[in-house]
Amino acid sequence: MSIPNPIPISKLSTEQKKESSTKEKVRNTLTDELIIGICAPIGSLREPVIKELSDQLITEYGYEVQILKLSSYIEKYVTETVTTRAGETKEYTFLTNKIDGGNFLRKEHGHSILSEMAINDIHITRHQDSDGKVEFRKSEELKSRKKCFIIDSLKNKAELELLRDIYKEIFYHVSIFSPVNERKQNLINKGLSIDESNNIIFTDNFENNQHGQNVKDTFIEADFFIRVSADNLCKLKEKINRYLGIIFESDVITPLPHEIAMYEAKSAAGNSACLSRQVGAAITNRKGEIISRGWNDVPKFGGNLYTEGDNNDHRCKHNGYCSNDTTKDIIAKEIVEAIFSDEIFKKKFFSEGRIDPLNEDYIRMNKIIRKNSRVKDLIEFSRAVHAEMHAIIIGSQLGGSKMIGGKLFCTTYPCHNCVRHIILSGIEEIYYIEPYSKSLGIPLHNDAITEDESDSSKVRLLVYDGVAPRRFMEFFIMKDSRKDSSGRLNLGFKNLQYPKSRISLQALPSLEQQATHSLYEKGLLKKNEEK
């Protein structure tokens, strides 16, 4: 058996140099920039978070930080004089005018218009010299920079989606929230009345307006969730330090038990074939150990749910319709027929004295009942077992009493039917990401469940706080070796670290220019306008 000749050291060295040189050329096209988008329901303590992010990026990582306030673009392009309306406080008028101004811009120029303006400003700074003079350069002439832009704050999902489309992995979406009672008090402290604070919180969360704000749908798409209250402000520095450590891989950081549980819940949701929505849940014991997972889908004979590959799969995807929706249509029709079967109504609306389903009044009333009454909120006619119930049943089979005192992590706020069973199971805390306005869990069971995080005498129903499931693997999978050639931990200095995720400067300016060109086309920018 012949032994192959070893590669000459000189040749190996040359190949390594070539490989190193190629890698170096590619790496030199990458930028260290960060774009952080903030989303926070009105009244939340977002300012301390932004300040802590800025301070740590500057002092620990040697970054320059620039804050872009989207509201400043509203003030620039919507110049109506603000006068206090009768019966309103000055601060309430000021805030509602900003909301109306944002709605106007979205209606006139598209839902992502405020992000387009922020992107243009970021693009401009890339071509500015130290004196602020703008001189546009070719992509290959641009250099990486340690600069972070914090965009304060996103109120519409289209704004978020555009930023993600352009900045890819270097964009981080941070959702900040404070308990609703604190948010109300913060607004009252600014001069709003109690009624005004309630109204503006409702408006900010979701406007029933095609061009309005939609914080609730933007909030849930975060990469990081941060719960900030007066009681936990002291922990904010530690939390931001951990999140930045994940972004820069400047420390060995592993997921916390509740982050693992929510990731398990989110991954479980992917098993669902429900036509309405995919929901996942995970239950942990007191120690944070996962007992069970669940998702929403149709139960099968013999126990558990139908899954892909079952020979006799009767999930709704094979039926081609949602049984809950079709049943609600039938109920609405029965209500209309019950009303029109009354002789007085029958004679008034039907000339022939019999009910005509094609009659305009009949059709109109059917639509009103179906869309404007609580018929639309009925959920009990779905064939699917809810994710929470699936997790509870499997957990009781496998873990029994281990659920008592445990926690449930669910991708969506639990419905009132699930809430009563969660209370029954002995679970003491529920964490969710996506709200569910149909749920009557709190009003029906306020003796046993609460959204007040300080009340330990009831089951606590809280917004999730931690690394979001959507980038869990990206954030926690090791990219570079954590040890040197001698096997010792090698993390380096924070101010010499670059972000774990970077993108090439070759394509970035041209992507930004698409937003800039859009502003020219809409007449919001003129040629040679620098800012």
N, C-alpha and C positions, 0 to 999 in steps of 0.2 A: 504493500500500500504506500503510494507516494504522498509525501507531505507537501502541500502547496507552499511556494516561496512566500515569505512574509512581504508585505508592502514596504518598500523602502521608506525610512523615516522622512527623508527629504521630500519624497513624493506625497506622503500623507500630510506633511506639514503644508505643502502647497495647496492641496485639495481643501484642507481645513481653512486655509487663508481665503481661498476663493469662496467657500461656503460662508465664512464669517463676513467677507466683504459684501456678498449678495444680501445676506440678512441685514447687514448694517445699512445698505442702501434702501432696503424696504422700510426698515425701522425709522430711517431719517425722514420718510414721508409722513409718518404718523404725528398726530398732535396730542399734546397733554391737556387740551382744553376740556372743561366740564360745563355742561349746561344742566342746571337744576331748576325744574319747574315746581312751583309751590301751588297746592290746592288746599283751601281751608274754608269751611263753612263760616259765614260772617259771625263775628264775635269771638272766634277762636283765637287763642294766644299764639299767633303765627310770628309776631315780631321777635319774641325771645328765641325762637328756633332759627330764624334768618340771621339774627345777630350771632348766635353760637356757631352756626355753620360758617359764617364769614370770619369770625375770630379764629377758629381752629384752622381753617384753610390758609389764612394769612400767617399766623404764628407758627403752626406746626408743619405745614407743607410748603410754605414759601410762595403761595399763590397770590395773584392780584384778583380781587373780587369786584364785580360791577353788578349792581342791582337794577333790573329793568322793571319798572312798575307799569303794568298794562293800563292802569287807570290814567296814567299820564297821557296816553294816546287818545283816550276818550276826551280828556280836558283840552287837548290840542285841536282835535277835529270837530268836536261838538262844543260850540262856543256860546251857547245860550246863557243868558244871565240868570243866575240862581236867585230866586226870590222866595222867601218862606211863604208857603201856601197857608191859607186860613185853617186853623185848627191843627197845624203840624208844627213840630219843633224844627228849628233851623237844621240840626244835624240829620234829622229824618229826611227832610227835603233834599239836603246835600247828597245823601246816600242813594235815595231813590232816583235822583237826577242822573247819577253815575250809572245806575243800572239801566235806566231808560236810554242813556247815551250809548252804552254798549250794545243794547238791543237795536238801536238805530243803525249803528255801524255794521252790525252783522246782517241786518236786513238789506242795507244798501250795497254792501261790498263782500258778502259771504261770511260764513260762520267762523272762519279761521283768521279773519282780518287782523285781530289784535296780535296774534302770533306772527303774522306776516310782517307787521311793523317791528316787532322785537327782533326777528331774524334779520331784517334789513339793518337795524342798528348794530347787531353783532357783526354782520358782513362789513359794514363801514369801518368798524374799529380794526378789522383785520388789515386794512389798507391805510391806516393812519400812522403818521410818524410821531415822534415824541412831542412835536409842537401841535399836534392835532390836525395837521394838514393831510388831506386825503389824496393819495396817488395810487391808482389802481395798478396792481401788479399781476403778472402771470402766476398761475397756480404753483409752478415749479420754483418761483422766487419767494414764496411764502414760507415762513418758518414756524415751527411749533412754539407754543407759548403756554406758560403756566398761568392760565387765566380761567376763572369761573364766572359764568353769568348766572345770576339767580333771578328767575322770572317770577314776579309777584303780581298777581296770582291768576291761575287758570280757572275760568268759570264755565267753560264750554268744551265738550269732548272733541270738537273739530280743532280747537286750538292745540289740544294735547296731541292729537293724531298727526298734525302737520309737523310739530317739533320732533316727534318720534321718526317720522318719515325722513327728515333731513339729517338729524343728528344721531340716529341709530343708537348704538350702545353707549355713547358718551352722554346721552340724555338720561337724567334720573328724575323720576316723578315722585315727589314727597307730599303725602297727604297728612295734614295736621288737623286735629280736632280736639275740642274741649267739651266737657259735659254741657248739655243744653242749658241747664240752670245757670252755669257760670257764663255762658255766652250771652244769655239774656241780661244778666247783671252787668257784664262788661259794656253792653250797648246802653243800658240805663245809665251807667256811670259816665258815658259820653254825652248824655243829654236827651236820649230818647225816652218816650213814655213806655209804660209796660205794654200797652196795646201795639205801639209802633215797633217795639223790639220783637214781639210775636209775629207781626205781619212781615217784617223784613227778613226774619229767619226763614219763614215759609217761602217767600218770594225768591230768596237767594238759593234755596235748596233746589227748587224746580219751578220754573214758570210755565204755565200752560200756554205757551207762545212759541211758535215755530222758530223764532229768532232769539228767544230768551235765554237766560242763564239756566244751566243745568249742572249744578255742583254735584248732585248726588251721583250722576252717571260718570262724571269726571273723577270724582274722589276715589271710587272703587278701583280705578285702573292704576293705582300707585305701585311703585317699586318698594317704597318704605312707608309704613304708617306710624305716626307719632301721636300718642295721646298726651296732651299737655293740660294740666290743671294747676291751680294754686298749690295743691298739696304735693305735686311731684316735680315742680320746677327744679328742685335741688338735684334731681336725677337726670336732667336734660343734658348736661355736659357729658356725662358718661355715655348716654345713649347716642349722641352725635359722634362722639369719639369712636364708638363701635361701628357705626354706619360708615364713617369715613375710612376706618380701618378695612372694611369690606371692599370699598371702592378702590382703594390703593393697594390692597393686600399687604398692608404695612404691619400686620400682626396675624397670628394664627387664630382665626375666629371660626368657631363652629356654631351651628344653629342652636337656639334655646329650645327647651321642650315644647313650648307653645308654638314656636315657628315650625317645628317638625310636625306637630299635630295639624296645623292649618294646611301645610303642604300635603299631608296625607288626605285631608278632606278635599282639597282641590283636585288631587290626582284621582280620588275616588269618583268625583263628579264626571270625569271622562268616560266612565263606564255606562253612563245613563243614555238611553235612546229616547228619552221623553221628548215629545214634540214641542212642549212649552218652554222648558228651561232645564239645564243640567245643574243639579245641586249635589254637593258632597258633604259628608259629615264624618268626624272622628271623635271618639270618646276616650278620655284618659282617666286613670285612677288618681288618687290623691298625690302620688309621687310623680305624676306627669307621664306615666307609661301608657302607651296606646293599648286599649282593650279591644276596640273594634272600629270598623269603618262602615260607611253606608252611602248609598246613592239612591236617587229616585227612579224607580222603574216597576214594572208589572211583576207581581208574585207568581210563582209557579207551584204546581202540585209537588209535594215532597219536601217543600221548604225552600227558602231563599228566593232570589229573583231570576228571571230569564237572563241569560248571558249569550254573547256571540258564540255560535257553534252548537247551541241546543237544537236538537232535531225537530222539536215541536214548539218553535218560538212563536208566541202569540203577543209580542209587544206591539204597541200602537203603530210603530213604523210599518208593520206589515198590514195593519188594518187600513192605514192611509188617512186616518182622521183622529182628532182628540175627542174622547168620549165626554170630557168635561164641557168643552165648547158646544158640542152638539146637544147635550142635555140642557145647557143654559138657553140655547135657541128654542128648544121645545118648551121650557118653562115660560119664557117671554111670550111665546105664541099662546100658551094656555091662559096666561093672565089677560092678554088682549081679548081672547075669545070669551073669557069669563065676563069682562066688562061689557063687550058688545052683545052678549047674549041677553043682557037686561033689555026688556021690551022698550023702555024709553030711549036708550042709546041706539037700539037696533032701528027704530023708526026714524030717529034723527039722522043717522049716518048711512043707512041703507034703504034706498027707495023701494026695493022689492021685498023688504021685510026679512031678508036672510043675509047672513054674514058672507061678504065677498073678500077673500084673501088678497085680491088684486086692487081693492079700494085704496086710494091714496091715504086716507085717514087711518086705515087699518095698518098699512105699511109704516106710516110715520110713527104711530104709537108703538108699534113693535120695536122700531129702532130706538125710540126714546127709552123704553123700559130696558132694553138690552144694554144700552150704553150709559145711561144716566142714573140707573138705580143700582142697588147692591146685588142685583142679579149678576152683573158683570164680575163681581168679586167672589162668587161662589166657587169653592175649590173641591167640594166633597164628592164630585162625580167623576173624578179622575180615577183611572184604573191603577195608577202607580202608587206604590208605597212611598212615603216621603223619606228622604235621606236620613233624617234624624230618627225616624221610627225604625228604619232598617238597621241603623247602628245600635239603637237601644235593644232591639230584639236579638241581634247577633251577640251583643255584649252580654245580655242576660243569659244566653245559652253558653257562652264561653267563660264569662267572668263572674256572673251572678252578682253577689254583694259588692264586688270591687267598684261598681259604678257609684255607689253611695259616697257622697263627698267629692265626686269627680267633676270633670269639666267636659263640656261638649263644644267642639269647634265646627262651625258650619259656614259654608260659603255664602249662604243667604240667611237673613233674619227669619227665625222660625214662625210658621203660621200658628194661629191660636189652637188648632187641633194638636199640633206637635207640642206646644208649650205645656198643655195640661199633662201630657205623658212624660215630658222632661221633668216636671215638678214631681210627679209620682215616682219616677225612677230614683230620686235622691241626688241627682246631679245638682251641684251648687252654683256653677258658673257656666255661662254660655257666651261664646265669642263668635262674631259674625263679621263679614265684610260688606256684603250687598244688602241694602235695606229692602223691606217688603211692606209696602204701604197697606196692603190688604189685611195684614195681621191684626187681630184684636186681642192678642195675647195679654198685653198689659191691662187694658180696661176690663177684661173678663176675669183676670186672676191677679189683680193688684194687691191682694192679701198675701200672695205667695211669691210674686216675682216683681222685680224692679229694674229700672235703668240707672238707678243711683248707685255708683260704684262704692260709695261709703257705707251702704246699708248691707250688713252681713247677716241680717235676720231673714233675708229672702234670697231666692235664686237671683243672681245678678246677670243681667242681659247687657253685654257691653260690646262696643266696637273693637275689633281686633287691633292690636298694637304690635308691630314688629316687621320683619322682612316679609315682603309679599311673596306669595307662592309663585307668581309669574316669572320671577328671575332667581328662584331658589337655587337651582342647579348651577347657573352661571356664577352666582355670588359665592357659593360654598365649595365648588370644585377647585382644587389647587391648580394654578396655572404654572407657576415657577417653583423650582425646588426650594424647600424651606431650610435646607442645610448646605454647608460648604463641603469642600472635598474631604475634610477631616470628620464630617458627621455632626458638626456643631450647628445649632440654630443660627441662621444668618438672615436677618430681616433688613439690616441697613438702617440708615437714618431717614426719618419721615420726609425731611426737606429734599432728599435725593430720590424719593420714590416717584414713579409715574403711575397713572391709573391702570388698573388691571385691564380695562377695555379701552382701546384707542382706535381711531379710524384715520384713514389717509386724508391728507390735505389736498391731494390731487383732485378729488371729486367734490369735496365739501363746498368750496366757493361757488362752483357752478350750480350746485343744488340751492344754495342761498340766493343766487341770482334769479332763480325762478320766482322766488317770493318777491324780490325787488322789482322784477319786470312786471309782476302782477300789480304792484302798487302804482307803477307808471301807467299801466293800462287803465287803472281805475281813477286816474287823475289825482291821486293822493301824493304823488311825488313828481317833481319836474326834473328834466334832464339837468345834470350838473348840480342838483341839489344835494348837499353833503349830508344833511341830517334831517 
